[in-house]
């Protein structure tokens, strides 16, 4: 199963890198997958916050956490670009 996800993510990553155009001033949010991988996968991400992947309320909470990560990344990007 991990092999299937790996090949799927590889094709996604090649598509996103080719469509970015190389502009450093354009913010592109990371995918849920990218955030999950920084924790070692989805289950580790959920466990890191004491959330259960089988509980719908916890899944929604996990998604809210990812949204907050994206907001923080966007803020950091804007600060680096001199925007407020």
N, CA, C and O atoms as CSV, one atom per row, in Angstrom:
chain,resi,resn,atom,element,x,y,z
A,1,UNK,N,N,0.814,-1.193,0.000
A,1,UNK,CA,C,0.000,0.000,0.000
A,1,UNK,C,C,0.859,1.259,0.000
A,1,UNK,O,O,0.509,2.241,-0.654
A,2,UNK,N,N,1.974,1.246,0.721
A,2,UNK,CA,C,2.847,2.414,0.761
A,2,UNK,C,C,3.416,2.698,-0.622
A,2,UNK,O,O,3.584,3.860,-0.991
A,3,UNK,N,N,3.716,1.650,-1.394
A,3,UNK,CA,C,4.235,1.840,-2.731
A,3,UNK,C,C,3.243,2.550,-3.625
A,3,UNK,O,O,3.624,3.385,-4.446
A,4,UNK,N,N,1.969,2.221,-3.469
A,4,UNK,CA,C,0.943,2.864,-4.273
A,4,UNK,C,C,0.886,4.355,-3.973
A,4,UNK,O,O,0.805,5.167,-4.894
A,5,UNK,N,N,0.928,4.725,-2.698
A,5,UNK,CA,C,0.896,6.134,-2.325
A,5,UNK,C,C,2.144,6.854,-2.805
A,5,UNK,O,O,2.081,8.017,-3.203
A,6,UNK,N,N,3.282,6.162,-2.769
A,6,UNK,CA,C,4.530,6.800,-3.178
A,6,UNK,C,C,4.504,7.165,-4.649
A,6,UNK,O,O,4.909,8.266,-5.022
A,7,UNK,N,N,4.024,6.242,-5.504
A,7,UNK,CA,C,4.001,6.540,-6.922
A,7,UNK,C,C,2.985,7.622,-7.233
A,7,UNK,O,O,3.205,8.448,-8.119
A,8,UNK,N,N,1.882,7.623,-6.514
A,8,UNK,CA,C,0.864,8.649,-6.705
A,8,UNK,C,C,1.412,10.016,-6.326
A,8,UNK,O,O,1.196,10.995,-7.040
A,9,UNK,N,N,2.121,10.083,-5.203
A,9,UNK,CA,C,2.648,11.365,-4.756
A,9,UNK,C,C,3.763,11.846,-5.683
A,9,UNK,O,O,3.931,13.051,-5.873
A,10,UNK,N,N,4.523,10.922,-6.260
A,10,UNK,CA,C,5.596,11.324,-7.157
A,10,UNK,C,C,5.031,12.008,-8.392
A,10,UNK,O,O,5.592,12.996,-8.865
A,11,UNK,N,N,3.920,11.489,-8.920
A,11,UNK,CA,C,3.344,12.123,-10.093
A,11,UNK,C,C,2.744,13.471,-9.729
A,11,UNK,O,O,2.802,14.406,-10.529
A,12,UNK,N,N,2.172,13.590,-8.542
A,12,UNK,CA,C,1.627,14.873,-8.113
A,12,UNK,C,C,2.738,15.897,-7.970
A,12,UNK,O,O,2.591,17.047,-8.381
A,13,UNK,N,N,3.855,15.472,-7.382
A,13,UNK,CA,C,4.937,16.408,-7.134
A,13,UNK,C,C,5.560,16.874,-8.448
A,13,UNK,O,O,5.950,18.037,-8.558
A,14,UNK,N,N,5.662,16.001,-9.439
A,14,UNK,CA,C,6.239,16.438,-10.701
A,14,UNK,C,C,5.300,17.394,-11.424
A,14,UNK,O,O,5.758,18.302,-12.118
A,15,UNK,N,N,3.996,17.204,-11.271
A,15,UNK,CA,C,3.046,18.114,-11.887
A,15,UNK,C,C,3.135,19.487,-11.241
A,15,UNK,O,O,3.148,20.499,-11.941
A,16,UNK,N,N,3.196,19.535,-9.907
A,16,UNK,CA,C,3.197,20.824,-9.227
A,16,UNK,C,C,4.491,21.586,-9.478
A,16,UNK,O,O,4.468,22.813,-9.581
A,17,UNK,N,N,5.620,20.886,-9.579
A,17,UNK,CA,C,6.870,21.594,-9.780
A,17,UNK,C,C,6.966,22.146,-11.194
A,17,UNK,O,O,7.584,23.190,-11.405
A,18,UNK,N,N,6.370,21.469,-12.159
A,18,UNK,CA,C,6.452,21.960,-13.518
A,18,UNK,C,C,5.493,23.119,-13.757
A,18,UNK,O,O,5.716,23.923,-14.662
A,19,UNK,N,N,4.431,23.218,-12.963
A,19,UNK,CA,C,3.454,24.277,-13.178
A,19,UNK,C,C,3.728,25.514,-12.325
A,19,UNK,O,O,3.017,26.511,-12.447
A,20,UNK,N,N,4.743,25.467,-11.463
A,20,UNK,CA,C,4.989,26.581,-10.560
A,20,UNK,C,C,5.557,27.802,-11.282
A,20,UNK,O,O,5.380,28.924,-10.808
A,21,UNK,N,N,6.222,27.615,-12.397
A,21,UNK,CA,C,6.757,28.729,-13.155
A,21,UNK,C,C,8.011,29.336,-12.570
A,21,UNK,O,O,8.592,30.238,-13.174
A,22,UNK,N,N,8.453,28.863,-11.401
A,22,UNK,CA,C,9.690,29.338,-10.818
A,22,UNK,C,C,9.606,30.699,-10.154
A,22,UNK,O,O,10.639,31.246,-9.767
A,23,UNK,N,N,8.423,31.267,-10.007
A,23,UNK,CA,C,8.287,32.576,-9.373
A,23,UNK,C,C,8.353,32.421,-7.862
A,23,UNK,O,O,7.526,31.728,-7.268
A,24,UNK,N,N,9.337,33.067,-7.236
A,24,UNK,CA,C,9.518,32.924,-5.797
A,24,UNK,C,C,8.554,33.793,-5.003
A,24,UNK,O,O,8.418,33.601,-3.795
A,25,UNK,N,N,7.877,34.748,-5.651
A,25,UNK,CA,C,6.980,35.623,-4.917
A,25,UNK,C,C,5.564,35.060,-4.823
A,25,UNK,O,O,4.737,35.611,-4.098
A,26,UNK,N,N,5.270,33.989,-5.530
A,26,UNK,CA,C,3.943,33.382,-5.493
A,26,UNK,C,C,3.911,32.326,-4.414
A,26,UNK,O,O,4.721,31.399,-4.408
A,27,UNK,N,N,2.969,32.473,-3.502
A,27,UNK,CA,C,2.820,31.484,-2.428
A,27,UNK,C,C,1.995,30.312,-2.924
A,27,UNK,O,O,0.902,30.494,-3.462
A,28,UNK,N,N,2.520,29.110,-2.741
A,28,UNK,CA,C,1.789,27.891,-3.054
A,28,UNK,C,C,1.692,27.079,-1.779
A,28,UNK,O,O,2.711,26.635,-1.251
A,29,UNK,N,N,0.464,26.875,-1.268
A,29,UNK,CA,C,0.321,26.125,-0.020
A,29,UNK,C,C,0.731,24.665,-0.180
A,29,UNK,O,O,0.549,24.067,-1.240
A,30,UNK,N,N,1.290,24.102,0.894
A,30,UNK,CA,C,1.657,22.689,0.883
A,30,UNK,C,C,0.397,21.839,0.954
A,30,UNK,O,O,-0.630,22.270,1.479
A,31,UNK,N,N,0.488,20.651,0.430
A,31,UNK,CA,C,-0.633,19.713,0.484
A,31,UNK,C,C,-0.727,19.084,1.874
A,31,UNK,O,O,0.227,19.122,2.652
A,32,UNK,N,N,-1.883,18.508,2.172
A,32,UNK,CA,C,-2.031,17.751,3.420
A,32,UNK,C,C,-0.965,16.666,3.486
A,32,UNK,O,O,-0.369,16.428,4.536
A,33,UNK,N,N,-0.734,16.013,2.353
A,33,UNK,CA,C,0.248,14.933,2.299
A,33,UNK,C,C,1.630,15.431,2.734
A,33,UNK,O,O,2.324,14.750,3.490
A,34,UNK,N,N,2.027,16.604,2.264
A,34,UNK,CA,C,3.348,17.144,2.619
A,34,UNK,C,C,3.453,17.381,4.119
A,34,UNK,O,O,4.474,17.063,4.729
A,35,UNK,N,N,2.404,17.937,4.715
A,35,UNK,CA,C,2.418,18.135,6.171
A,35,UNK,C,C,2.452,16.794,6.902
A,35,UNK,O,O,3.210,16.619,7.856
A,36,UNK,N,N,1.634,15.859,6.452
A,36,UNK,CA,C,1.606,14.538,7.096
A,36,UNK,C,C,2.974,13.883,7.040
A,36,UNK,O,O,3.424,13.287,8.019
A,37,UNK,N,N,3.635,13.993,5.897
A,37,UNK,CA,C,4.942,13.353,5.740
A,37,UNK,C,C,5.977,13.931,6.700
A,37,UNK,O,O,6.890,13.219,7.117
A,38,UNK,N,N,5.851,15.193,7.053
A,38,UNK,CA,C,6.813,15.771,7.991
A,38,UNK,C,C,6.666,15.174,9.391
A,38,UNK,O,O,7.551,15.330,10.233
A,39,UNK,N,N,5.552,14.493,9.637
A,39,UNK,CA,C,5.329,13.785,10.894
A,39,UNK,C,C,5.568,12.287,10.735
A,39,UNK,O,O,5.420,11.537,11.700
A,40,UNK,N,N,5.929,11.845,9.553
A,40,UNK,CA,C,6.133,10.433,9.303
A,40,UNK,C,C,4.882,9.730,8.811
A,40,UNK,O,O,4.824,8.501,8.808
A,41,UNK,N,N,3.883,10.490,8.396
A,41,UNK,CA,C,2.659,9.927,7.858
A,41,UNK,C,C,1.427,10.428,8.598
A,41,UNK,O,O,1.516,11.062,9.650
A,42,UNK,N,N,0.278,10.122,8.013
A,42,UNK,CA,C,-1.003,10.594,8.545
A,42,UNK,C,C,-1.252,10.118,9.969
A,42,UNK,O,O,-1.629,10.909,10.834
A,43,UNK,N,N,-1.042,8.827,10.217
A,43,UNK,CA,C,-1.312,8.299,11.558
A,43,UNK,C,C,-0.413,8.947,12.610
A,43,UNK,O,O,-0.866,9.233,13.719
A,44,UNK,N,N,0.836,9.178,12.279
A,44,UNK,CA,C,1.740,9.853,13.220
A,44,UNK,C,C,1.328,11.300,13.449
A,44,UNK,O,O,1.408,11.805,14.569
A,45,UNK,N,N,0.885,11.968,12.381
A,45,UNK,CA,C,0.396,13.339,12.533
A,45,UNK,C,C,-0.768,13.375,13.521
A,45,UNK,O,O,-0.779,14.180,14.452
A,46,UNK,N,N,-1.740,12.500,13.309
A,46,UNK,CA,C,-2.914,12.469,14.184
A,46,UNK,C,C,-2.508,12.136,15.620
A,46,UNK,O,O,-2.969,12.779,16.563
A,47,UNK,N,N,-1.650,11.134,15.782
A,47,UNK,CA,C,-1.224,10.721,17.124
A,47,UNK,C,C,-0.448,11.836,17.832
A,47,UNK,O,O,-0.524,11.969,19.053
A,48,UNK,N,N,0.288,12.625,17.074
A,48,UNK,CA,C,1.063,13.712,17.666
A,48,UNK,C,C,0.182,14.734,18.374
A,48,UNK,O,O,0.620,15.410,19.305
A,49,UNK,N,N,-1.051,14.837,17.927
A,49,UNK,CA,C,-2.001,15.770,18.533
A,49,UNK,C,C,-3.069,15.059,19.362
A,49,UNK,O,O,-4.074,15.662,19.740
A,50,UNK,N,N,-2.846,13.782,19.638
A,50,UNK,CA,C,-3.787,13.023,20.452
A,50,UNK,C,C,-5.114,12.781,19.755
A,50,UNK,O,O,-6.143,12.611,20.410
A,51,UNK,N,N,-5.094,12.764,18.428
A,51,UNK,CA,C,-6.316,12.588,17.650
A,51,UNK,C,C,-6.415,11.169,17.112
A,51,UNK,O,O,-5.407,10.527,16.817
A,52,UNK,N,N,-7.647,10.694,16.989
A,52,UNK,CA,C,-7.901,9.351,16.476
A,52,UNK,C,C,-8.337,9.432,15.014
A,52,UNK,O,O,-9.326,10.098,14.706
A,53,UNK,N,N,-7.618,8.767,14.110
A,53,UNK,CA,C,-7.950,8.851,12.682
A,53,UNK,C,C,-9.322,8.271,12.340
A,53,UNK,O,O,-9.850,8.562,11.267
A,54,UNK,N,N,-9.907,7.469,13.207
A,54,UNK,CA,C,-11.207,6.862,12.936
A,54,UNK,C,C,-12.375,7.692,13.489
A,54,UNK,O,O,-13.536,7.352,13.260
A,55,UNK,N,N,-12.079,8.755,14.199
A,55,UNK,CA,C,-13.109,9.611,14.790
A,55,UNK,C,C,-13.298,10.850,13.904
A,55,UNK,O,O,-12.369,11.638,13.727
A,56,UNK,N,N,-14.500,11.014,13.352
A,56,UNK,CA,C,-14.750,12.111,12.417
A,56,UNK,C,C,-14.465,13.489,13.024
A,56,UNK,O,O,-13.937,14.369,12.344
A,57,UNK,N,N,-14.811,13.672,14.284
A,57,UNK,CA,C,-14.519,14.958,14.931
A,57,UNK,C,C,-13.021,15.207,15.024
A,57,UNK,O,O,-12.566,16.336,14.835
A,58,UNK,N,N,-12.252,14.164,15.314
A,58,UNK,CA,C,-10.800,14.303,15.385
A,58,UNK,C,C,-10.211,14.574,14.005
A,58,UNK,O,O,-9.257,15.342,13.881
A,59,UNK,N,N,-10.765,13.957,12.972
A,59,UNK,CA,C,-10.295,14.210,11.605
A,59,UNK,C,C,-10.532,15.676,11.249
A,59,UNK,O,O,-9.674,16.315,10.641
A,60,UNK,N,N,-11.689,16.206,11.624
A,60,UNK,CA,C,-11.964,17.629,11.377
A,60,UNK,C,C,-10.987,18.514,12.140
A,60,UNK,O,O,-10.527,19.530,11.619
A,61,UNK,N,N,-10.672,18.131,13.366
A,61,UNK,CA,C,-9.696,18.885,14.165
A,61,UNK,C,C,-8.321,18.843,13.504
A,61,UNK,O,O,-7.618,19.852,13.456
A,62,UNK,N,N,-7.944,17.672,12.997
A,62,UNK,CA,C,-6.670,17.552,12.286
A,62,UNK,C,C,-6.623,18.460,11.064
A,62,UNK,O,O,-5.597,19.080,10.785
A,63,UNK,N,N,-7.732,18.538,10.339
A,63,UNK,CA,C,-7.794,19.418,9.172
A,63,UNK,C,C,-7.704,20.884,9.590
A,63,UNK,O,O,-7.097,21.690,8.884
A,64,UNK,N,N,-8.296,21.236,10.722
A,64,UNK,CA,C,-8.194,22.607,11.231
A,64,UNK,C,C,-6.740,22.933,11.590
A,64,UNK,O,O,-6.279,24.052,11.364
A,65,UNK,N,N,-6.030,21.965,12.143
A,65,UNK,CA,C,-4.610,22.156,12.465
A,65,UNK,C,C,-3.817,22.403,11.186
A,65,UNK,O,O,-2.960,23.285,11.148
A,66,UNK,N,N,-4.099,21.627,10.136
A,66,UNK,CA,C,-3.411,21.827,8.859
A,66,UNK,C,C,-3.714,23.202,8.281
A,66,UNK,O,O,-2.831,23.850,7.719
A,67,UNK,N,N,-4.962,23.649,8.416
A,67,UNK,CA,C,-5.317,24.990,7.942
A,67,UNK,C,C,-4.518,26.059,8.682
A,67,UNK,O,O,-4.072,27.038,8.084
A,68,UNK,N,N,-4.342,25.863,9.984
A,68,UNK,CA,C,-3.549,26.812,10.775
A,68,UNK,C,C,-2.086,26.789,10.332
A,68,UNK,O,O,-1.445,27.838,10.267
A,69,UNK,N,N,-1.553,25.604,10.028
A,69,UNK,CA,C,-0.187,25.510,9.505
A,69,UNK,C,C,-0.069,26.322,8.216
A,69,UNK,O,O,0.889,27.072,8.030
A,70,UNK,N,N,-1.052,26.164,7.329
A,70,UNK,CA,C,-1.020,26.884,6.055
A,70,UNK,C,C,-1.067,28.396,6.276
A,70,UNK,O,O,-0.349,29.149,5.618
A,71,UNK,N,N,-1.915,28.832,7.203
A,71,UNK,CA,C,-1.985,30.266,7.508
A,71,UNK,C,C,-0.627,30.779,7.999
A,71,UNK,O,O,-0.178,31.852,7.596
A,72,UNK,N,N,0.012,30.008,8.864
A,72,UNK,CA,C,1.330,30.386,9.366
A,72,UNK,C,C,2.368,30.423,8.269
A,72,UNK,O,O,3.196,31.333,8.225
A,73,UNK,N,N,2.334,29.441,7.380
A,73,UNK,CA,C,3.273,29.423,6.259
A,73,UNK,C,C,3.039,30.619,5.334
A,73,UNK,O,O,3.995,31.227,4.853
A,74,UNK,N,N,1.782,30.954,5.087
A,74,UNK,CA,C,1.448,32.105,4.239
A,74,UNK,C,C,1.944,33.397,4.894
A,74,UNK,O,O,2.510,34.262,4.225
A,75,UNK,N,N,1.729,33.518,6.196
A,75,UNK,CA,C,2.204,34.697,6.929
A,75,UNK,C,C,3.726,34.815,6.818
A,75,UNK,O,O,4.252,35.892,6.537
A,76,UNK,N,N,4.428,33.699,7.039
A,76,UNK,CA,C,5.894,33.701,6.938
A,76,UNK,C,C,6.342,34.104,5.535
A,76,UNK,O,O,7.286,34.877,5.374
A,77,UNK,N,N,5.660,33.574,4.524
A,77,UNK,CA,C,5.991,33.903,3.145
A,77,UNK,C,C,5.789,35.393,2.886
A,77,UNK,O,O,6.650,36.056,2.308
A,78,UNK,N,N,4.639,35.909,3.321
A,78,UNK,CA,C,4.352,37.327,3.117
A,78,UNK,C,C,5.362,38.218,3.832
A,78,UNK,O,O,5.766,39.249,3.296
A,79,UNK,N,N,5.772,37.831,5.033
A,79,UNK,CA,C,6.769,38.602,5.769
A,79,UNK,C,C,8.094,38.604,5.019
A,79,UNK,O,O,8.774,39.628,4.948
A,80,UNK,N,N,8.453,37.470,4.470
A,80,UNK,CA,C,9.716,37.367,3.732
A,80,UNK,C,C,9.673,38.200,2.451
A,80,UNK,O,O,10.704,38.671,1.971
A,81,UNK,N,N,8.472,38.376,1.905
A,81,UNK,CA,C,8.321,39.177,0.680
A,81,UNK,C,C,8.134,40.656,0.986
A,81,UNK,O,O,8.081,41.475,0.068
A,82,UNK,N,N,8.033,41.009,2.267
A,82,UNK,CA,C,7.855,42.398,2.651
A,82,UNK,C,C,6.407,42.852,2.640
A,82,UNK,O,O,6.122,44.049,2.662
A,83,UNK,N,N,5.486,41.886,2.604
A,83,UNK,CA,C,4.052,42.222,2.622
A,83,UNK,C,C,3.550,42.190,4.050
A,83,UNK,O,O,4.145,41.551,4.917
A,84,UNK,N,N,2.453,42.885,4.286
A,84,UNK,CA,C,1.846,42.866,5.622
A,84,UNK,C,C,0.409,42.469,5.568
A,84,UNK,O,O,-0.252,42.402,6.604
